[in-house]
Structure formats: structure tokens, C-alpha cells
């Protein structure tokens, strides 16, 4: 059908306004910094890692308000309360929140349990809200999982090193329904990629 419409326009004055095609609006991608479990440490490496981000999502266990203050110097911050955030200045953070990102929505929560078997309250919220992404923390283990069409992202812990787990954070790019996730180790020489970027259309 499109080919027929184009052939019928042959010889027409396409410079006339009535023949002009409407401009297609293409929104720039949304760039999001992902961080969790800072445990009071405002790592200066996050400034460079999150440079150019439109938004930073913190998945809880901030511990000190100064962590969010430092991140707010880079971009807007949305955070949730972790199990170690019952301190002045952080106790009013919500336990979870829904964040719009382009055509998608992200559910931000500290402790999801596990992507395959979320805590009952988290599973109920996910079924009710139907987000495309779930951003979470608590385990200090960076990783991604696609479960029943929902992308779970844990940026790991940007706080003091714990056991043999890497200190880490992540970046998210959302363009329409296309999502690209990158995870980075916060190494002494600067952030370095933890594996390959994940690209998925949700």
C-alpha cells in the first residue's frame, strides 16, 4: 500500500504544504546512572561515570545523606530507603517508587529477594504496576536477569568493599523501548566494564 501511495504522487508538487509529510519527532535517549548500597561512601569515581546522565537512581542503603548530596551535583537523583537508612535525613525516603523512562517504567526497590523468586510484597507490587525494569540492590552482587519479560538490574555496591565482591555501579540507556545496560567495577585505576553491555528491547 505504501508503494502505491508513493507512485500516485509522481509528478505532484511536493513542495506544496498540503503534500508535505509530517516531521517525525525522535526523542534523544535517556541516560541513567545506577547505584546502590553506598553505605556512607560518596565515591568520586561516580562523578565521571555518571557525567552526562539525565537521572541517577539509587536503590537504597545510602546510610549518609551526603552521598545523595554529592550525586545531586551530577544529575537529578531518585532514591529509595534501604534497611540501613533509618537515620535522620533518609528515613523519609520511600521504600519503593515507579520511575518513568521514555516509553518504559522502572520499579526502584532495595531488596527484591531474587529476580526469579521475589519477596511476596515485591512480587505483588510488580504484578500490580507491571514495570518493564526493576532496579534493586541489597545483595551487593552486580548482575542482570530477564524474567517473564521484565529486566532486573542490580548495579551492585558502590560502598566499602565487602568480602570478595567487586565495588560497582551501572549505566542505563533507554531509547523508546530499547534498553542498554552497562555494569562497571569501581576499580582503583578508574571504572572498568564488568562484562559486555546488555541490549534488549522490552
Secondary structure in CASP SS format (residue, H / E / C, confidence):
PFRMAT SS
TARGET T0000
AUTHOR 0000-0000-0000
METHOD secondary structure of the structure
MODEL  1
X C 1.00
X H 1.00
X H 1.00
X H 1.00
X H 1.00
X H 1.00
X H 1.00
X H 1.00
X C 1.00
X C 1.00
X C 1.00
X C 1.00
X C 1.00
X C 1.00
X C 1.00
X C 1.00
X H 1.00
X H 1.00
X H 1.00
X C 1.00
X C 1.00
X C 1.00
X C 1.00
X C 1.00
X C 1.00
X C 1.00
X C 1.00
X C 1.00
X C 1.00
X E 1.00
X E 1.00
X E 1.00
X E 1.00
X E 1.00
X E 1.00
X C 1.00
X C 1.00
X C 1.00
X C 1.00
X C 1.00
X C 1.00
X C 1.00
X C 1.00
X C 1.00
X H 1.00
X H 1.00
X H 1.00
X H 1.00
X H 1.00
X C 1.00
X C 1.00
X C 1.00
X C 1.00
X C 1.00
X E 1.00
X E 1.00
X E 1.00
X E 1.00
X C 1.00
X C 1.00
X C 1.00
X C 1.00
X C 1.00
X C 1.00
X H 1.00
X H 1.00
X H 1.00
X H 1.00
X H 1.00
X H 1.00
X H 1.00
X H 1.00
X C 1.00
X C 1.00
X C 1.00
X E 1.00
X E 1.00
X E 1.00
X E 1.00
X C 1.00
X C 1.00
X C 1.00
X C 1.00
X C 1.00
X C 1.00
X C 1.00
X C 1.00
X C 1.00
X C 1.00
X C 1.00
X C 1.00
X C 1.00
X C 1.00
X C 1.00
X C 1.00
X E 1.00
X E 1.00
X E 1.00
X E 1.00
X E 1.00
X E 1.00
X C 1.00
X C 1.00
X E 1.00
X E 1.00
X E 1.00
X E 1.00
X E 1.00
X E 1.00
X C 1.00
X C 1.00
X C 1.00
X E 1.00
X C 1.00
X C 1.00
X C 1.00
X C 1.00
X E 1.00
X C 1.00
X H 1.00
X H 1.00
X H 1.00
X H 1.00
X H 1.00
X H 1.00
X H 1.00
X H 1.00
X H 1.00
X H 1.00
X C 1.00
X C 1.00
X C 1.00
X E 1.00
X E 1.00
X E 1.00
X E 1.00
X C 1.00
X C 1.00
X C 1.00
X C 1.00
X C 1.00
X C 1.00
X E 1.00
X E 1.00
X E 1.00
X E 1.00
X E 1.00
X C 1.00
X C 1.00
X E 1.00
X E 1.00
X E 1.00
X E 1.00
X E 1.00
X C 1.00
X C 1.00
X E 1.00
X C 1.00
X C 1.00
X C 1.00
X C 1.00
X C 1.00
X C 1.00
X C 1.00
X C 1.00
X C 1.00
X E 1.00
X E 1.00
X E 1.00
X E 1.00
X E 1.00
X E 1.00
X E 1.00
X E 1.00
X E 1.00
X C 1.00
X C 1.00
X E 1.00
X E 1.00
X E 1.00
X E 1.00
X E 1.00
X E 1.00
X E 1.00
X E 1.00
X E 1.00
X E 1.00
X C 1.00
X C 1.00
X E 1.00
X E 1.00
X E 1.00
X E 1.00
X C 1.00
X C 1.00
X C 1.00
X C 1.00
X E 1.00
X E 1.00
X E 1.00
X E 1.00
X C 1.00
END
